[in-house]
Amino acid sequence: MRSEYFSEKEAESKINKLVVTLREFSGIPKHTAGKVTRIYGDKDKYGVDIEWQLIHEKRPRYKPIVDGFSKLEYEEFLQEINL
């Protein structure tokens, strides 16, 4: 059975990773790139925040869109980009 959450060490290893969405969700289009910016949680139940790079916006945003992901969501909805 796979874990729903990251351990603290696993979550910290994701900081600064680049990802792309595998499907549309929460107003974020499929194939949108993002960057893991921080971790949250405690007691081995950690998630990561991703800041999305929205290119095709009709009006500029002053605050970036940031979404939180558990390990299960990260593995299901995102793919890491290796440059």
C-alpha positions in Angstrom: 0.0 0.0 0.0 1.4 3.4 -0.9 1.5 6.3 1.5 -0.9 9.2 1.0 1.7 11.7 2.5 5.4 12.4 2.2 7.8 11.9 5.0 9.6 15.1 6.0 12.7 14.0 4.1 10.7 13.0 1.0 8.9 16.4 1.0 12.2 18.3 1.4 13.7 16.4 -1.5 11.0 17.9 -3.7 11.9 21.6 -3.0 12.7 23.4 -6.3 11.6 20.4 -8.5 9.9 21.4 -11.7 6.7 19.6 -12.5 4.0 19.6 -15.2 0.3 18.7 -14.8 -0.9 15.5 -16.4 -4.5 16.7 -16.4 -6.6 19.9 -15.8 -7.7 20.6 -12.2 -8.7 23.6 -10.1 -8.4 26.0 -13.1 -4.9 24.9 -13.9 -4.7 23.7 -17.5 -3.2 20.3 -18.5 0.6 20.5 -19.2 1.1 23.6 -17.0 4.5 23.9 -15.5 5.1 24.6 -11.8 7.8 24.6 -9.2 7.7 23.0 -5.7 8.3 26.0 -3.4 7.8 24.7 0.2 6.6 21.8 2.3 3.9 21.8 5.0 2.6 19.4 7.6 4.0 17.5 10.6 4.6 14.0 12.1 5.5 12.3 8.8 2.3 13.7 7.1 3.8 16.2 4.8 2.7 17.8 1.5 4.3 20.2 -0.9 3.2 23.6 -2.3 3.5 24.2 -6.1 3.6 27.6 -7.7 2.2 27.5 -11.1 3.7 29.3 -14.2 0.6 30.4 -16.0 1.6 31.8 -19.4 -1.7 32.4 -21.2 -3.4 34.7 -18.8 -5.9 37.3 -20.1 -4.9 39.7 -17.3 -1.8 39.9 -15.2 -2.0 38.4 -11.7 -0.2 40.0 -8.8 -0.2 36.9 -6.7 0.9 33.5 -8.2 -1.4 30.6 -7.9 -0.1 28.1 -5.4 -1.7 24.6 -4.7 -0.9 22.1 -2.0 -0.3 18.4 -2.9 -0.1 15.2 -0.8 2.2 12.5 -2.0 -0.7 10.6 -3.5 -1.9 13.7 -5.5 1.7 14.5 -6.5 2.2 11.0 -8.0 -1.2 10.9 -9.7 -1.5 14.4 -11.2 2.1 15.6 -11.8 5.2 14.6 -13.6 8.6 15.8 -12.7 10.6 17.6 -15.4 14.3 16.8 -15.6 16.3 19.6 -17.3 
